[in-house]
Amino acid sequence: MRDITMGQYFPGNTVIHKMDARTKLLAVLCYIIELFFVKTLAGFALMAVALFAAIAVSTIPFKMVARSVKPILILLAFTAILNLFYTDGDPLFRIWKLTATWQGLELGVFMMVRIALLIMGSSLLTYTTSPILLTDAMERLMSPLKALKVPVGELAMMMTVAMRFIPVLVEETDKIMSAQKARGADFESGGVLKRAKALVPILVPLFVSSFHRAEELAVAMECRCYHTDRPRSRLKSTVMGARDYVMLALMALLFAAILFGTNRILWTFIPTV
C-alpha cells in the first residue's frame, strides 16, 4: 500500500513548481495524447527523455516517481502476456497450444512502456502542484462549459478531493493492517479465498473511516458556507508567464517530432517478412 503515491504533493522552488497549474495540466494532457500517437521505439525513447528531463528539473527523486508504477506491475505483465500469445503475426516460440509472435511481443512492450510513462507523468503533476492550485486550474480551464450549465465547480472539487484522499486512505489502510497483524491476523499465507476472507477485517473499518471523513469534510464545508456556484476569491492569483508559454511550445514541438519524425523512422525489432 505504501507504493501508492498518487495525490501526494512535495513543495519545492523549481521551475516546474513555479509554473501555472493550468500549464502543467495542459502539458500532461498533451503528453498523454502524444503517448498514444507513438508507434516506434524511437518515439518512446524521445517521450521517456522528455519525462526524465522534467523529473530532473523538478528535483523529485526518480525512485519516488517510478514507485507509482509498482502497484500495477502485475496487471501490466498479465496484459503483456495476453498480447504476446493472442496477437497474430510471425511465430516467435510455442508453448503447448499457444504461439507467441513478434507482433505480440512488440504490442505488449509498447503497451507496458506507454502506461508506465503515462502514470509517471501524471504522478509528476500531483507531486509538483498543490491540490488547491490544481482545483483552481481545473475550474478555470473548464469555465467555458458553464455556458452549457455544466457543474464545473463540483467536478473540479470532486476530482481534487479524490486525489487528495488517496494518500490519506493508503495511510489509514496501513494503520489498520498493522493493528490487525498485532492481533494475530495473517494476510500472506493460504490460498486466494483465505486471503480474500482475511481482508474483511480491513475493509469494514476502512469503509467506516472513509464515510466518517467524508461526513466531517461535508460538515466543515457547510459551516464555511462553501458553494461551488458562487464566485470565489483566491489566496494566490496565478498568471501565465514566459516559462509557461515556453513549456507549451516545447510540448507542441514534441508532438510535431512524434508525428513527422519518429513515426517515420522504421526502428522496430520485428523481422521483415
VENZIWO-V536756 format. One record per helix or strand. SS is the DSSP state (H for helix, E for strand). FROM is the first residue (numbers start at 1). TO is the last residue. If there is no record, write none. Layout:
# VENZIWO-V536756
[[SS:FROM:TO] [SS:FROM:TO]]
This chain:
# VENZIWO-V536756
[[H:15:18] [H:21:35] [H:41:58] [H:62:85] [E:91:95] [E:98:101] [H:102:128] [H:131:141] [H:143:148] [H:152:182] [H:192:198] [H:200:223] [H:242:260] [H:262:264]]
